[in-house]
């Protein structure tokens, strides 16, 4: 009997989730990923998302406080690091529009989540909400929120549907066009390429042996980087590729631009073409748009799914500030300003730079050092301030 068909209630372990071949996230090769633009777009988002720092917080009546990350989030699945685990989630959601997680638990305690291959899960609409048939088995699994074991994250979802749309299926013609252009280019260069140059004799017709010898001498001279010394009277003409035959190059670039639009990534980052001239301001604005239009929804969907698995009052947050982290000088200025206006404490400022809080002895040593290394302007300003204060008193 399959691990997913249970005649009686029992706990499911990792060997049950990964014990059946069709259920594993081995994936097989997705044809769309053979397109360089698709691979670049999906990996760009997945890499960015999976490397974001994540922390768990607990709500209080007045604020929130950070708590220890649950063990299962540090080791979410056997053989996978948290980064790789989140990468699986991201690629499933982007390529298929759906990410299905199978929750492994021990009573009320979550032990981990295995991302199932989308092809192995069939969502079914029922009067009590969605149910899921896994690996073609008969028994249907309920969502985790209803006491079952499935968490389902959808990207583009239509009203009345329980399944997200797959961009690969939705824009199949655009992806096929990319395959046709790449295949044409392969065949062209393998068998139908135009020669790069033409060397012809101005005298009588040459025998095959003489022509072969002339070609050899010519190539040897070119490879040596010296003068071409081929006996006889010859005419040399450099050839270019027929623009009509090279159209596939422009087609590939245009197709990459379309793919960038579909996945909402900057087209020029995946081999496409930008809509206007590139300046530093353009690139900075593009990065901000990418973070807001693509990464923010991607992150929010993930947080909502994981929050279902956490105890009441706890929630996970991914640090999207890492995507806009300024350089060292700007970061220092920002921290200094927050320290001055009281929105940041010294301990918090040091924590942002991954530094431990100062001890009382270190604070005393620092104050002593600072008092002896003030600049002349700082000392003058302090003396004037002191004098004014005394006069006012």
Buried (B, 14 or more C-beta within 10 A) or exposed (E): EBBBEEEEEEEBBBEBBBEBEBBBBEBEEBEBBEBBBBBBBBBBBBEBBBEBEBBBBBEEEEEEEEBEEBEBBEBBBEEBEBEEBBBBBBBBBBBBBBBBBBBBBEEEEBBBBBBBBBEBBBBEEEEEEBBBBBBEBEEBBBBBEEEBBBBBBBBEEEEEEBBBBBBBEEBEEBBBBBBEBBEBBEEBEEEEEEEEEEBEBEEEEBEEEEBEBBEEBBEEBEEEEEEBEBEEEBEEEEEEEEEEBBEBEEBBBBBBBBBBEBBBBBBBBBBBEBEEEEEEEBBEEBEEEBBEEBBEEBBEBBBEBBEEBBEEEBBBBBEBEEBEEEEEEEEEEBBEEBBEEEEBEEEEBBEEEEEEEBEEEEEEEEEEEEEEEEEEEEEEEEEEEEEEEEEEE
